[in-house]
Amino acid sequence: MQQRMEDVKKAADSIATACPEAPKTALILGSGLGDWVEEGSIRLRIPYADIPGFPVSTVKGHAGALLLADVQGTPVFVLSGRFHLYEGYDAGTVTMPVRVLGLLGVTTLIATNAAGALHPLFATGGLMVLTDHINMTGHNPLTGPNIEAWGPRFPDMSQVYCPALREKAMQAALRCGQRLEQGVYVAVAGPSLETPAETRMLRILGADAVGMSTVPEAIVARHMGMRVLGISCLTNKNLPDCMAPTSHEEILDQAGRSAAALGALLRALIPNLGG
């Protein structure tokens, strides 16, 4: 734990040196969703490999760089690429970037992901704002000794995803003329995709979309007192009685096509987030 604290501080100090005035908003981009950030809006790009103590993403579709970008004139940190349990990282390493953002003063985190739609009325290519989550990964990033400077031993999770931010997202979607679903996201460890029986179980539990990320990050963000907004790009449909074979390549392809819709929503939303 002491080593992790030191790694987080070293990473935060390194980023602060390159970016003395850190923004208050940060964005995590999920699989295949990095293309909407316009090259001309990027003020600073730091490869993860250049940040002391930072893990390195091993998954296709994750660029592996921290960006400082302007979104409609609003500065934001962008984590272009994230880390997953299925890569062999523990939950503390997966969420290390969120810890670093917290030390840098970030107060609002937008976590995006590529997810499979479980709700039969949700369309492939659509967007869903997270109202809640179910942690089926078998891991919790808060397991082990608690660091009081980072947050309480037993953080409240009654409203992980900020209702005010969800409302702002819905308003932004209206301005964009986009349909934005609302639903519960369930996180599984992966990397294998779900069987029909597993899909049926997850739907019975109340989940509307399934993925392999976001939940550990959201738990840590709330532990540190951040406001959290989650947005899923629905890249495929998981219907247990008519499961169609899919692959990571197909999911990335659909995520790339959904990036334009996500980008339009974020450009309409981020300048109106408030403090």
Backbone as a ProteinNet text record, in pm:
[ID]
protein_1_A
[PRIMARY]
MQQRMEDVKKAADSIATACPEAPKTALILGSGLGDWVEEGSIRLRIPYADIPGFPVSTVKGHAGALLLADVQGTPVFVLSGRFHLYEGYDAGTVTMPVRVLGLLGVTTLIATNAAGALHPLFATGGLMVLTDHINMTGHNPLTGPNIEAWGPRFPDMSQVYCPALREKAMQAALRCGQRLEQGVYVAVAGPSLETPAETRMLRILGADAVGMSTVPEAIVARHMGMRVLGISCLTNKNLPDCMAPTSHEEILDQAGRSAAALGALLRALIPNLGG
[TERTIARY]
82.3	0	85.9	194	284.8	343.6	380.8	435.5	332.4	205.7	101.1	81.6	82	69.7	182.7	304.5	419	408.2	362.7	347.2	243.2	131	25.8	78.5	150.9	203.5	307.9	396.2	497.5	431.2	328.9	258.9	190.9	123.6	55.1	154.9	267.1	368.7	424.6	446.7	499.8	402.6	274.5	173.6	159.3	162.8	149.1	263.5	381.5	495	470.3	412.6	383.8	258.4	168.5	39.5	9.7	67.1	51.7	-92.5	-174.9	-314.5	-403.9	-428	-505.8	-654.5	-724.9	-869.5	-943.7	-1067.3	-1149.7	-1229.4	-1232.8	-1310.6	-1217.2	-1245.5	-1167.4	-1261.6	-1212	-1290.6	-1210.1	-1270.9	-1209	-1275.4	-1194.5	-1248.2	-1236.7	-1348.8	-1351.9	-1300.8	-1314.9	-1262.3	-1312.3	-1216.9	-1250.5	-1312.7	-1312.7	-1385.5	-1293.5	-1167.8	-1072.2	-1073.2	-1139.9	-1125.1	-1199.8	-1294.8	-1373.2	-1294.5	-1185.6	-1105.1	-1028.2	-1058.6	-995.3	-850.1	-762.6	-618.9	-588.5	-658.1	-632.1	-672.9	-755.4	-800.1	-707	-606	-517	-402.3	-392.5	-285.8	-160.3	-182.5	-73	-104.6	-4.3	-19.7	96.7	64.2	167.3	141.9	225.1	206.7	213.6	131.9	134.2	273.2	348.1	482.5	575.8	540.7	624.4	582.2	476.1	429.7	483.6	562.5	622.4	517.3	540.5	453.2	323.7	295.5	169.1	173.9	62.3	56.1	47	57.2	51.1	-63.6	-148.3	-260.9	-211.1	-267.8	-225.4	-334.7	-446.1	-563.6	-577.1	-604.4	-631.4	-750.7	-739.3	-847.6	-826.8	-714.2	-681.1	-545	-546.7	-426.3	-315.6	-351.6	-250.7	-181.5	-260.5	-202.3	-297.7	-239.3	-315.4	-311.5	-429.1	-438.4	-491.6	-445.4	-510.1	-571.8	-704.5	-773.6	-874.8	-911.3	-1017.6	-1142.4	-1251.5	-1379.7	-1473	-1492.8	-1574.5	-1525.2	-1393.5	-1334.5	-1315	-1359.8	-1345.3	-1230	-1131.9	-1018.7	-1059.5	-1015.9	-1043	-920.3	-901.6	-808.4	-881.2	-811.7	-869.3	-775.8	-826.2	-752	-790.3	-703.7	-729.9	-678.3	-763	-724.2	-731	-777.5	-789.6	-729.5	-737.8	-681.3	-792.7	-775.1	-880.5	-827.1	-918	-881.8	-833.5	-895.2	-859.7	-719.8	-658.5	-520.6	-422.6	-472.4	-387.4	-355.8	-407.4	-386.8	-482.8	-438.7	-531.1	-617.7	-720.3	-816.6	-752.2	-650.3	-581.5	-505.2	-445	-372.2	-468.3	-578.9	-679.7	-728.2	-741.7	-798.4	-693.5	-565.9	-460.7	-477.9	-511.8	-528	-633.9	-740.3	-843.5	-787.7	-707.6	-642.1	-554	-480.7	-391.7	-473.9	-582.5	-669.1	-723.2	-758.9	-808.3	-704.2	-578.9	-471.2	-445	-471.7	-451	-564.1	-670.4	-779.5	-902.3	-909.8	-1028.7	-1147.8	-1261	-1381.3	-1496.6	-1487.1	-1592.3	-1529.5	-1578.1	-1525.8	-1637.3	-1610.5	-1700.7	-1633.4	-1695.2	-1639.5	-1723.6	-1663.3	-1735.1	-1686.6	-1768	-1730.1	-1805.9	-1756.8	-1829.7	-1897.5	-2027	-2103	-2199.5	-2237.7	-2340.3	-2476.4	-2574.3	-2708.8	-2778.9	-2832.9	-2912.7	-3062	-3097	-3237.7	-3282	-3389.7	-3429.5	-3471.1	-3503.5	-3547.4	-3434.6	-3314.9	-3201.3	-3134.3	-3102.9	-3051.7	-2899.3	-2844.6	-2700.9	-2663.6	-2556.3	-2513.7	-2567.5	-2658.2	-2714.2	-2624.7	-2666.2	-2594.2	-2683.6	-2622.4	-2695.1	-2621.6	-2691.8	-2633.4	-2659.6	-2559	-2568.4	-2645.5	-2747.8	-2820.9	-2767.5	-2706.4	-2654.5	-2566.7	-2504.9	-2425.6	-2436.3	-2396.8	-2384.6	-2241.8	-2171.5	-2032	-2026.9	-2007.1	-1996.7	-1854.3	-1757.8	-1619.7	-1553.2	-1607.2	-1541.1	-1429.3	-1414.3	-1307.4	-1363	-1302.3	-1335	-1203.7	-1186.1	-1059	-1032.8	-1131.1	-1112.6	-1071.9	-1057.4	-1014.3	-872.8	-852.4	-721.1	-722	-603.8	-597.1	-653.8	-729.6	-785.6	-690.3	-679.1	-599.2	-695.5	-701.7	-801.2	-789.1	-668.2	-650.3	-720.9	-746.9	-814.1	-964.8	-1012.4	-1156.1	-1186.8	-1316.3	-1355.4	-1346.6	-1339.2	-1330.9	-1453.7	-1572.6	-1697.9	-1773.1	-1731.9	-1796.5	-1938.9	-2026.9	-2165.9	-2173.7	-2253.7	-2270.4	-2417.7	-2498.9	-2641.4	-2668.3	-2576	-2588.4	-2449.5	-2402.4	-2269.1	-2266.2	-2370.6	-2375	-2464	-2403.9	-2465.2	-2595.2	-2709.1	-2835.9	-2833.3	-2764.5	-2758.1	-2681.5	-2573.8	-2498.7	-2579.3	-2654.9	-2740.6	-2843.7	-2901.3	-2999.8	-2935.6	-2814.3	-2743.9	-2715.3	-2683.1	-2658.2	-2785	-2898.5	-3024.6	-3058.9	-3033	-3058.2	-2966.3	-2840.2	-2745.5	-2789.4	-2840.5	-2888.2	-3005.6	-3093.5	-3205.8	-3155.7	-3056.2	-3000.8	-2936.4	-2878.9	-2814	-2914	-3036.7	-3132.9	-3101.7	-3039.1	-3000	-3090.2	-3110.5	-3178.2	-3074	-3103.3	-3011.9	-3088.8	-3055.1	-3121.1	-3066.8	-3139.3	-3093.7	-3104.8	-3002.8	-3010.8	-2898	-2905.2	-2809.3	-2702.6	-2578.3	-2462.5	-2407.8	-2382.6	-2319.2	-2178.3	-2082.8	-1943.4	-1908	-1848.2	-1795.7	-1645.2	-1576.2	-1430	-1378.4	-1449.1	-1397.9	-1273.6	-1201.4	-1225.1	-1322.3	-1366.7	-1462.8	-1595.4	-1662.5	-1793.7	-1897.2	-2016	-2113.8	-2182.1	-2214.4	-2294	-2441.3	-2527.5	-2671	-2725.4	-2682.3	-2730.7	-2684.7	-2559.5	-2509.6	-2584.2	-2609.9	-2683.7	-2823.4	-2889.9	-3024.2	-3019.1	-2918.4	-2903.1	-2884.2	-2797.4	-2768.9	-2893.2	-2972.9	-3096.5	-3195.2	-3204.1	-3292.4	-3249.5	-3119.6	-3067.5	-3099	-3142.2	-3181.3	-3086	-2989.8	-2893.7	-2948.4	-2913	-2954	-2839	-2715.9	-2597.9	-2485.8	-2394.7	-2286.5	-2153.2	-2051.6	-1917.3	-1812.9	-1686.9	-1574.8	-1492.5	-1556	-1480.3	-1571.9	-1530	-1607.8	-1640.3	-1691.8	-1735.8	-1621.1	-1503.9	-1395.5	-1356.6	-1354.1	-1318.6	-1421.7	-1549.2	-1655.5	-1649.9	-1620.6	-1610.3	-1498.8	-1383.3	-1269.6	-1298.8	-1362.4	-1395.6	-1488.1	-1587.7	-1677.8	-1604	-1514.5	-1433.8	-1357.5	-1314.7	-1238.4	-1327.3	-1458.5	-1550.2	-1581.8	-1548.7	-1578.8	-1725	-1776.2	-1902.9	-1874.3	-1963.1	-1938.3	-2056.1	-2022.6	-2120.1	-2068.9	-2153.7	-2115.5	-2198.3	-2132.5	-2201.6	-2151.9	-2245.5	-2213	-2248.5	-2156.1	-2186.3	-2226.3	-2348.3	-2401.8	-2358	-2257.6	-2192.3	-2251.4	-2330.3	-2392.5	-2509.6	-2595.7	-2710.2	-2690.9	-2710.1	-2701.2	-2842.7	-2899.6	-3032.5	-3017.4	-3042	-3004.3	-3070.9	-3187.7	-3257.5	-3222.2	-3143.5	-3098.9	-2961.3	-2866.5	-2731.5	-2660	-2608.9	-2530.1	-2382.2	-2299.1	-2155.8	-2100	-2006.8	-1942	-1796.1	-1720.2	-1577.2	-1536.9	-1417.1	-1366.7	-1348.3	-1307.4	-1288	-1420.4	-1528.1	-1659.2	-1706.5	-1679.2	-1716.3	-1640.1	-1509.3	-1430.2	-1481.2	-1518.7	-1569.4	-1696.8	-1788	-1912.3	-1885	-1790.7	-1755.8	-1702.2	-1620.9	-1570.2	-1681.9	-1785.5	-1898.8	-1981.9	-1981.9	-2058.9	-1985.3	-1856.2	-1775.2	-1826	-1879.4	-1929.3	-2047.5	-2140.3	-2255.6	-2210.4	-2115.5	-2063.3	-1995.2	-1915.9	-1846	-1941.6	-2049.1	-2147.8	-2211.4	-2242.6	-2302.9	-2206.3	-2080.9	-1983.6	-1955.1	-1950.7	-1926.9	-2042	-2163.6	-2278.7	-2286.2	-2231.2	-2244.4	-2135.5	-2009.9	-1897.2	-1895	-1920.6	-1918.4	-2026.6	-2126.5	-2239.2	-2239.2	-2126.6	-2124.1	-2131.5	-2072.7	-2071.7	-1976.2	-1975.8	-1882.6	-1944.9
-121.3	0	126.7	123.4	238.6	262.8	154	167.3	227.7	186.4	240.3	389.2	430	572.2	651.5	597.5	667.6	675.1	565.1	565.2	667.4	673.9	770.4	912.9	940.8	1075.5	1111.2	1017.6	1044.4	1074.1	995.9	1017.5	1153.9	1188.7	1317.9	1433.9	1421	1527.2	1544.6	1433.6	1440.4	1512.7	1479.5	1543.5	1690.7	1720.5	1860	1946.6	1888.6	1964	2003	1910.9	1938.7	2021.9	2017.6	2085.7	2151.3	2267.7	2330.3	2364.9	2398.7	2434	2318.7	2225	2107.1	2140.4	2084.9	2107.3	2032.2	2070.3	2006.5	1888.4	1872.4	1765.9	1670.2	1540.9	1439.1	1341.1	1283.2	1193.3	1066.9	951.1	823.7	772.3	744.9	694.4	543	477.4	332.3	279.5	149.2	79.9	141	182.9	231.6	368.8	442.7	569.4	690.9	672.5	782.7	877.4	840.2	917.5	1050.4	1070.2	1193.5	1314.9	1293.3	1406.8	1464.2	1587	1649.2	1683.4	1651.3	1671.5	1817	1910.5	2052.5	2100.2	2019.3	2060.3	2011.9	1930.4	1871.4	1967.2	2010	2100.3	2023.8	1905	1829.1	1680.7	1602.1	1457	1392	1310.5	1240.9	1090.9	1016.3	870.3	812.1	711.6	649.3	600.1	555.4	503.7	610.8	739.1	849.5	899.2	840.4	881.4	782.5	826.2	734.3	649.4	518.8	429	393.2	453	427.1	290.8	216.8	91.7	122.2	20.7	35.6	-49.1	10.9	-62.5	-162.7	-284.6	-390.6	-427.6	-350.4	-389	-302	-365.1	-293.1	-200.9	-76.8	19.3	116.8	102	192.7	255.7	387.2	455.6	458.3	475.9	476.7	610	717.6	850.2	937.8	1023.8	1126.6	1252.8	1307.2	1428.6	1543.5	1663.2	1785.2	1846.7	1853.6	1896.9	2005.6	2082.7	2181.6	2124.6	2117.8	2074.3	2195.4	2253.5	2375.3	2483.2	2496.5	2599.2	2559.6	2440.2	2393.6	2294.7	2320.4	2226.4	2099.9	1986	1857.3	1768	1684.7	1573.6	1460.9	1393.2	1278.9	1160.1	1054	928.2	849.1	854	783.9	641.7	556.6	419.8	396.4	278.4	241.2	102.5	55.8	-72.7	-162.9	-293.6	-388.8	-501.5	-559.6	-674.3	-790.5	-808	-924.2	-914.4	-795.8	-783.4	-839	-874.8	-926.7	-824.2	-701.8	-599.1	-621.3	-585.9	-590.3	-464.5	-462.4	-352.3	-218.6	-223.4	-100.3	-40.3	-124.4	-75.4	-25.4	-98.5	-57.1	84.8	118.4	248.3	352.4	318.9	415.1	549.1	550.7	681	769.1	709.1	788.7	848.1	770.5	823.5	943.8	930.2	1038.8	1163.4	1144.4	1257.6	1325.3	1244.6	1302.4	1388	1341.2	1420.5	1547.9	1545.7	1664.5	1765.9	1729.2	1823.4	1805.6	1695	1669.2	1641.9	1706	1690.4	1624.9	1617.4	1556.1	1456.1	1331.7	1226.2	1175.1	1175.1	1115	987.6	873.9	745.4	688.7	668.3	609.7	467.4	388.5	250.5	197.9	88.3	11.1	-103.7	-122.4	-220.9	-295.9	-413.9	-490.8	-457.7	-431.8	-400.7	-528	-526.2	-636.2	-607.4	-480.5	-441.2	-465.4	-539	-573.7	-454.9	-340.3	-223.9	-124.6	-153.5	-64.9	-105.3	-7.2	-34.6	-35.7	-121.3	-119.2	16.3	73.9	205.4	318.1	286.4	389	420.4	519.2	561.4	541.1	506.7	488.7	559.4	641.1	703.2	611.1	590.9	496.3	557.5	485.2	526	455.2	338.9	259.4	149	71.3	-40.7	-162.1	-276	-401.4	-450.3	-474.5	-519.3	-671.1	-732.6	-878.2	-920.9	-833.6	-866.1	-956.8	-959	-1033.6	-956.6	-829	-746.5	-610.6	-553.2	-417.3	-342.7	-226	-153.7	-98.4	-103.1	-51.8	-161	-284.1	-394.3	-367.6	-394.3	-372.2	-250	-210.9	-95	30	109.3	232.5	349.2	436.2	557.6	672.3	719	818.5	947	979.1	1100.8	1091.5	969.3	950	937	890.4	874.2	786.7	775.3	700.3	549.6	477.1	331.5	270.4	325.6	271.3	380.5	410.4	518.4	481.2	578.7	558.3	540.4	443.6	417	422.5	499.2	506.3	585.5	674.2	749.9	762.7	652.6	654.4	754.3	751.8	835.1	956	1072.7	1197.8	1228	1239.3	1269	1401.4	1501.8	1631.4	1621.3	1542.5	1523.4	1443.7	1344.6	1268.3	1359.7	1449.4	1542.8	1634.1	1680.8	1764.5	1685.5	1556.9	1473	1456.4	1438	1424.5	1554.2	1667	1796.2	1815.9	1774.5	1785.8	1698.2	1579.3	1489.2	1551.3	1618.9	1687.3	1795.3	1870.5	1976.1	1917.1	1796.2	1729.8	1653.8	1640.8	1559.9	1412.1	1368.6	1228.5	1158.4	1030.8	948.6	901.7	916.8	875.3	788.4	660.2	568.3	590	540.5	538.3	394.9	347.5	210.5	171.2	47.9	-10.6	-85.6	-60.5	-124.9	-230.9	-350.6	-454.8	-478.6	-482.7	-508.1	-652	-719.5	-855	-849.9	-952.6	-950	-970.5	-1054.1	-1084.2	-1173.1	-1192.6	-1133.6	-1210.8	-1329.3	-1400.3	-1325.7	-1327	-1264.6	-1357.1	-1305	-1374.5	-1488.7	-1595.1	-1704.3	-1662.5	-1733.4	-1703.3	-1714.1	-1816.6	-1831.9	-1716.5	-1674.5	-1560.4	-1433.6	-1415.4	-1297.8	-1295.5	-1410	-1418.4	-1384.2	-1435.5	-1407	-1257.8	-1194.9	-1052.8	-968.3	-1006.9	-934.2	-952.4	-1073.6	-1099.9	-1016.2	-995.5	-915.6	-767	-726.3	-586.6	-503.3	-567.6	-492.9	-465.4	-347.2	-307	-311	-314.1	-322	-389.2	-453.9	-528	-490.4	-478.3	-447.4	-495.3	-458.9	-509.7	-398.1	-284.5	-170.7	-82.4	41.3	153.9	140.7	26.2	13.6	33.6	-30.6	-3	145.3	208.1	350	436.5	403.3	480.8	467.7	347.5	327.3	413.8	413.7	492.6	642.3	684.3	826.3	873.7	793.3	830.4	826.2	730.6	723.8	853.6	915.6	1040.4	1164.3	1143.6	1256.6	1320.9	1255.2	1311.6	1289.2	1378.2	1353	1261.9	1166	1068.4	1064.2	1062.9	1039.6	923.5	825.3	712.3	708.6	684.2	675.9	552	467	346.8	366.6	324.9	310.8	165.5	143.3	7.3	-51.4	-136.3	-182.5	-311.6	-381.9	-506	-537.6	-631.6	-670.2	-811.9	-826.8	-958.5	-1007.5	-1081.9	-1138	-1289.2	-1345.1	-1484.1	-1588.4	-1557.6	-1657.7	-1651.5	-1550.6	-1542.4	-1477.5	-1535.9	-1480.9	-1495.6	-1383.4	-1385.8	-1380.6	-1461.4	-1455.1	-1315.4	-1272.6	-1143.2	-1156.7	-1050.2	-1051.2	-913.2	-906.7	-777.4	-681.8	-734.8	-650.6	-588.6	-666.4	-613	-507.4	-531.4	-434.1	-303.3	-312.8	-191.7	-118.2	-192.2	-130	-51.6	-111.5	-42.2	76.2	60.1	170.8	288.3	259.4	366.8	441.9	367.1	433	513.1	469.8	539.6	661.1	670.2	778.2	915.8	928.4	1058.6	1103.7	1011	1044.6	1078.8	1000.4	1029.6	1165.3	1193.7	1321.6	1439.4	1428.4	1536.9	1559.2	1449.4	1461.7	1527.6	1483.9	1539.3	1686	1722.8	1864.4	1952.7	1898.6	1975	1975.3	1871.4	1854.6	1923.2	1901.9	1939.9	2089.2	2180.7	2322.3	2360	2273.5	2305.8	2224.7	2161.5	2075.3	2153.7	2271.2	2347.3	2286.3	2345.4	2298.4	2195.2
0	0	0	77.4	79.7	-58.3	-127.7	-262.1	-357.3	-344.6	-431.9	-406.5	-280.3	-247.8	-312.4	-302.8	-360.8	-512.5	-575.7	-721.5	-766.3	-694.2	-730.1	-717	-609.1	-588.8	-694.2	-726.8	-830	-964.3	-998.4	-1124.8	-1125.5	-1014.8	-1007.1	-1014.5	-946.2	-949.1	-1089.8	-1160.1	-1295.9	-1389.6	-1379	-1464.2	-1427.7	-1297.7	-1253.6	-1304.9	-1318.3	-1372.3	-1516.7	-1593.7	-1734.2	-1752	-1652.8	-1662.5	-1527.8	-1500.9	-1368.7	-1333.5	-1433.8	-1407.5	-1455.1	-1366.8	-1403.1	-1411.5	-1510.2	-1519.4	-1409.8	-1387.7	-1285	-1339.1	-1472.1	-1534.5	-1606.9	-1594.8	-1665.2	-1733.4	-1840.9	-1924.2	-1950.3	-1927.6	-1962.2	-2089.1	-2191.2	-2317.6	-2321.9	-2354.4	-2361	-2493.4	-2512	-2629.5	-2760.1	-2844.4	-2977.3	-2981.5	-2868.3	-2862.2	-2865.7	-2901.6	-2895.2	-3013.4	-3122.7	-3245.4	-3245.2	-3153.2	-3158.6	-3108.5	-3035	-2987.2	-3105.4	-3141.7	-3257.6	-3226.3	-3320.7	-3300.4	-3265.3	-3328.3	-3304	-3166.5	-3095.7	-2962.5	-2852.5	-2888.3	-2788.3	-2758.4	-2633.2	-2590.7	-2546.1	-2490.1	-2431.4	-2444.3	-2480.4	-2489.4	-2414.4	-2313.2	-2237.1	-2247.6	-2319	-2322.8	-2182.6	-2156	-2024	-1987.8	-2087.1	-2061.5	-2005.7	-2025.9	-1977.5	-1839.2	-1782.2	-1649.5	-1547.3	-1450	-1352.9	-1281.6	-1278.5	-1205.6	-1274.3	-1391.6	-1460.4	-1527.8	-1524.2	-1601.5	-1750.6	-1832.1	-1978	-2030.9	-2114.3	-2171.3	-2274.3	-2269.8	-2361.1	-2460.9	-2462.3	-2539.4	-2664.1	-2777.2	-2900.4	-2880.6	-2935.5	-2921	-2807.2	-2733.8	-2623.8	-2654	-2681.5	-2729.4	-2624.6	-2498	-2392.7	-2376.8	-2360.4	-2341.2	-2260.8	-2179.4	-2109.6	-2193	-2223.5	-2303.7	-2218.7	-2248	-2202.8	-2326.9	-2331	-2452	-2418.9	-2519.7	-2508.7	-2574.5	-2500.2	-2555	-2553.5	-2669.8	-2681.6	-2585.6	-2574.3	-2489.5	-2344.3	-2306.5	-2168.6	-2159.2	-2073.5	-2062.1	-1988	-2037.6	-1972.5	-1984.4	-1882.8	-1895.8	-1967.6	-2057.4	-2127.7	-2110.7	-2048.1	-2042.1	-2166.7	-2266.6	-2392.2	-2378.7	-2324.7	-2292.4	-2143.6	-2105.9	-1964.6	-1944	-1820	-1782.7	-1730	-1745.3	-1713.6	-1625.6	-1549.5	-1467.6	-1553.1	-1670.9	-1753.5	-1813.9	-1808.1	-1853.2	-1749.7	-1633.6	-1527	-1419.8	-1435.3	-1332.6	-1216.5	-1094.5	-981.8	-983.2	-898.3	-901.3	-864.2	-777.3	-741	-857.1	-940	-1057.4	-1163.8	-1183.2	-1280.5	-1252.2	-1124.4	-1086.1	-1050.4	-1065.3	-1032.1	-1103.8	-1234.7	-1300	-1234.6	-1181.8	-1114.9	-985.9	-913.5	-793.2	-829.3	-938.1	-980.8	-1015.4	-1087.9	-1123.1	-996.7	-897.1	-772.6	-704.4	-701	-639.8	-718.3	-848.6	-931.5	-917.4	-845.7	-821.5	-908.1	-982.3	-1064.1	-972.4	-1001.8	-920.2	-996.1	-1128.9	-1209.9	-1305.3	-1301.7	-1388.3	-1478.5	-1609.7	-1707.1	-1757	-1728.7	-1770	-1883.5	-1999.3	-2112.3	-2133.8	-2200.3	-2226.8	-2347.5	-2402.2	-2502	-2428.1	-2451.9	-2375.3	-2465.7	-2421.2	-2489.1	-2431.7	-2517.1	-2470.3	-2424.9	-2303.9	-2251.8	-2262.8	-2256	-2267.9	-2411.8	-2433.6	-2570.5	-2656.1	-2594.6	-2670.8	-2698.8	-2647.1	-2672	-2802.3	-2885.8	-3019.9	-3023.1	-3106.7	-3133.8	-3192.9	-3142.8	-3187.8	-3102.8	-3009.6	-2922.9	-2804.4	-2727.2	-2607.2	-2485.4	-2373.7	-2248.4	-2136.3	-2060.1	-1942.3	-1823.8	-1741.2	-1630.5	-1513.7	-1466.9	-1347.6	-1223.1	-1243.3	-1132.3	-1191.3	-1104.3	-1155.1	-1063.5	-1118.2	-1044.1	-1064.6	-956.4	-964.4	-960.4	-1076.7	-1086.2	-1121.1	-1098.1	-1133.4	-1030.8	-908.4	-801.9	-734.8	-770.4	-713.6	-671.8	-568.4	-526.5	-504.5	-568.1	-556.2	-416.2	-326.8	-191.5	-93	-141.8	-55	-2.9	125.2	185	274.6	324.6	414	347.1	424	370.7	395.5	296.1	310.2	335.7	460.4	500	419.6	375	296	161.1	115.8	-12.6	1.5	117.6	134.8	254.3	290.8	409.8	390.4	500.6	496	429.3	459.2	405.8	329.2	206.7	131	89.3	93.6	53.2	-98.4	-142.7	-285.3	-326.5	-250.4	-281.1	-408.7	-445.5	-570.7	-633.5	-690.7	-752.1	-868	-949.6	-1070	-1042.7	-1047.7	-1002.7	-1078.6	-1009.4	-1077.4	-1153	-1097.2	-1165.2	-1296.9	-1298.9	-1422.9	-1524.2	-1476.4	-1567.5	-1633.8	-1554.6	-1610.6	-1714.2	-1687.3	-1784.6	-1912	-1898.2	-2015.4	-2098.3	-2032.1	-2103.8	-2177.7	-2114.2	-2179.7	-2300	-2284.8	-2395.9	-2512.5	-2481.9	-2587.1	-2662.5	-2591.4	-2656.6	-2751.3	-2706.7	-2792.8	-2917.4	-2903.5	-3017.6	-3105.1	-3058.3	-3131.5	-3124.9	-3012.8	-2996.8	-2895.8	-2917.1	-2817.7	-2716.3	-2589.9	-2484.2	-2385.1	-2382.9	-2290.8	-2149.4	-2050.4	-1912.5	-1860.4	-1790.2	-1742.9	-1649.7	-1603.9	-1509.2	-1587.5	-1551.1	-1614.4	-1520.8	-1573.7	-1493.8	-1546.5	-1454.4	-1491.5	-1461	-1559.8	-1542.9	-1566.8	-1521.9	-1530	-1671.3	-1754.4	-1886.2	-1875.9	-1987.3	-2119	-2207	-2165.3	-2248.5	-2247.5	-2362.9	-2371.4	-2307.8	-2282.6	-2200.5	-2277.6	-2205.6	-2261.7	-2258.9	-2332.9	-2324.1	-2181.8	-2107.2	-1970.2	-1881.4	-1899	-1821.2	-1857.9	-1986.4	-2031.3	-1970.1	-1969.6	-1910.6	-1761.8	-1690.8	-1548	-1523.5	-1601.6	-1582.1	-1605.7	-1704	-1730.3	-1615.1	-1561.2	-1447.3	-1326	-1310.1	-1199.1	-1212.9	-1331.9	-1350.3	-1433.1	-1500.2	-1580.6	-1720	-1772.3	-1907.2	-2007	-1957.4	-2043.6	-1965.4	-2038.4	-1973.4	-2036.3	-1951.2	-1999.7	-1900.9	-1928.3	-1848.5	-1785.7	-1758.5	-1705	-1621.1	-1599.1	-1544.3	-1395.8	-1351.7	-1213.1	-1113.6	-1128.4	-1034.1	-1032.3	-1149.9	-1158.5	-1087	-1105.7	-1042.2	-890.1	-840.8	-695.9	-638.2	-703.8	-654.5	-665.8	-773.9	-789.4	-677.5	-644.1	-534.7	-400.8	-384.5	-262.3	-241.4	-352.7	-345.3	-352.3	-355.2	-350.4	-483.9	-595.1	-727.3	-764.7	-848.4	-915.9	-1035.2	-1060	-1166.4	-1263.1	-1391.6	-1498	-1581.7	-1607.7	-1690.9	-1817.7	-1931.4	-2060.2	-2134.4	-2175.4	-2252.2	-2398.7	-2486	-2628	-2649.2	-2692.9	-2705.4	-2839.1	-2834	-2957.2	-3013.1	-2932.6	-2979	-2887.9	-2928.5	-2847.4	-2795.3	-2665.8	-2602.5	-2572.5	-2662.7	-2643.9	-2629	-2510.8	-2481.9	-2571.5	-2624.5	-2705.2	-2853	-2889.9	-3030.4	-3035.2	-2959.2	-2951.1	-3084.5	-3134	-3256.8	-3219.4	-3284.3	-3254.8	-3279.7	-3195.8	-3215.6	-3175.4	-3196.1	-3165.1	-3117.4	-3057.3	-3011.3	-3128.9	-3243.4	-3362.6	-3406.8	-3402.5	-3440.5	-3340.4	-3213.2	-3110.4	-3130.4	-3159.6	-3185.1	-3308.2	-3410.1	-3532.1	-3503.6	-3427.6	-3393.9	-3301.6	-3208.5	-3119.4	-3199.3	-3301.4	-3386.6	-3456.2	-3500.5	-3565.7	-3466.4	-3340	-3236.6	-3181.3	-3210.4	-3153	-3193.4	-3314.5	-3359.6	-3274.6	-3247.1	-3163	-3020.8	-2967.6	-2834.4	-2832.1	-2934.8	-2940.5	-2944	-3021.3	-3028.7	-2892	-2822.9	-2690.5	-2592.9	-2592.2	-2498.4	-2526.6	-2653.9	-2686.6	-2640.4	-2643.2	-2595.3	-2441.9	-2380.4	-2235.6	-2155.6	-2192.4	-2105.9	-2071.5	-2164.5	-2125	-2024.5	-2005.4	-1916.8	-1787.7	-1754.9	-1637.3	-1506.5	-1502	-1376.8	-1276.8	-1154.9	-1052.3	-963.1
[MASK]
+++++++++++++++++++++++++++++++++++++++++++++++++++++++++++++++++++++++++++++++++++++++++++++++++++++++++++++++++++++++++++++++++++++++++++++++++++++++++++++++++++++++++++++++++++++++++++++++++++++++++++++++++++++++++++++++++++++++++++++++++++++++++++++++++++++++++++++++++++

